[in-house]
Amino acid sequence: MLDPALLDRADQLERALVTQDQDLLVETANRQASGTFFRGVICIRQTQINIGDCIRDLEIIAKVCEPGDLFNLVEYFPLK
């Protein structure tokens, strides 16, 4: 599935995307620049985080974020 379709599908499902795909970040930047809506993307920097910390950070986001908090944003893991 192409990146625009992934972002559109995430919107239909009312979910943010979790990815390691740097190409997806190009599409999110294009959408931010054009004002095109997306639900949010969480980008995992694989070389900087282990799976346990990644799960912990996802849990933090799930507990503290409201559904609209990530709209049109890219969040990077690990959280600082």
C-alpha positions as CSV (number, residue, x, y, z in Angstrom):
1,M,0.0,0.0,0.0
2,L,1.3,3.5,-0.9
3,D,2.0,6.0,1.8
4,P,-1.0,8.3,1.0
5,A,-3.3,5.3,1.1
6,L,-1.9,4.3,4.5
7,L,-2.5,7.7,5.9
8,D,-6.0,7.8,4.5
9,R,-6.8,4.3,5.9
10,A,-5.5,5.3,9.3
11,D,-7.9,8.3,9.1
12,Q,-10.8,6.0,8.2
13,L,-9.9,3.8,11.2
14,E,-9.4,6.9,13.4
15,R,-5.9,5.7,14.3
16,A,-2.4,7.2,14.3
17,L,0.3,5.2,12.4
18,V,3.4,3.7,14.0
19,T,6.2,3.3,11.5
20,Q,9.9,3.1,10.9
21,D,9.5,4.1,7.3
22,Q,11.3,7.3,6.5
23,D,9.4,7.7,3.2
24,L,6.2,8.1,5.1
25,L,7.6,11.2,6.7
26,V,8.0,12.8,3.3
27,E,4.2,12.3,2.8
28,T,3.4,13.7,6.3
29,A,5.6,16.7,5.6
30,N,3.8,17.3,2.2
31,R,0.4,17.0,4.0
32,Q,1.5,19.4,6.7
33,A,2.7,21.9,4.1
34,S,-0.5,21.7,2.1
35,G,-2.8,21.7,5.1
36,T,-4.1,18.1,4.3
37,F,-5.3,16.3,7.3
38,F,-3.8,13.1,8.8
39,R,-4.4,11.4,12.2
40,G,-0.8,11.5,13.3
41,V,2.4,9.4,12.9
42,I,4.7,7.9,15.5
43,C,8.1,7.4,14.0
44,I,10.3,4.9,15.7
45,R,14.1,5.5,15.4
46,Q,15.0,1.8,15.6
47,T,18.7,2.3,16.4
48,Q,17.8,4.5,19.4
49,I,15.2,2.4,21.2
50,N,14.6,-1.2,22.3
51,I,11.3,-2.9,22.0
52,G,10.5,-2.6,25.7
53,D,11.1,1.1,25.7
54,C,9.0,1.4,22.5
55,I,6.1,-0.3,24.1
56,R,6.4,1.8,27.3
57,D,6.4,5.0,25.2
58,L,3.3,3.8,23.2
59,E,1.6,3.0,26.5
60,I,2.3,6.6,27.7
61,I,0.8,8.1,24.6
62,A,-2.2,5.9,24.8
63,K,-2.8,6.9,28.4
64,V,-2.3,10.6,28.2
65,C,-3.4,11.6,24.7
66,E,-6.9,12.4,23.6
67,P,-7.9,11.3,20.1
68,G,-7.2,14.6,18.5
69,D,-3.8,15.3,20.2
70,L,-1.8,13.8,17.3
71,F,-3.7,15.3,14.4
72,N,-1.2,16.5,11.7
73,L,1.8,15.7,14.0
74,V,4.7,13.4,13.8
75,E,6.0,12.2,17.2
76,Y,9.4,10.5,17.4
77,F,10.5,7.6,19.6
78,P,12.2,7.4,21.9
79,L,10.3,10.1,23.8
80,K,12.7,12.5,25.6
